[in-house]
C-alpha cells in the first residue's frame, strides 16, 4: 500500500518535502485500516496524528489542505476524477476529509 500511495502522490508533485506529507499518508493508512474512522475524522484520525506529531489539529488540517492544493495545482482534478471514477466539479476543491476518503477508497480496491 505504501509504495502505491507514494507513487500516486509523486505523480501529482507531492513529495516528502511538504510538512503535511506524513500527516496525509498516515491519515490515509488509518482510513484504510478502519474505514469507520472517517465518520468521526477529527476524533478518530486527526487527533491521534496531532498528538503523535505534537501539532494542533488546526495545523494538521492546514498542512493537509496544502497537500490538496499541490495536487490540484499539478493537474490533480484529472487524477481525482480517475480515482473517483467520475468527473469532479472544477469550481470546488475537496475538503481534506474527502481527499483522504478518496485516496483510501482507491487504494482499497483490488
Beta strands, then each sheet from edge to edge (+ up, - down):
end
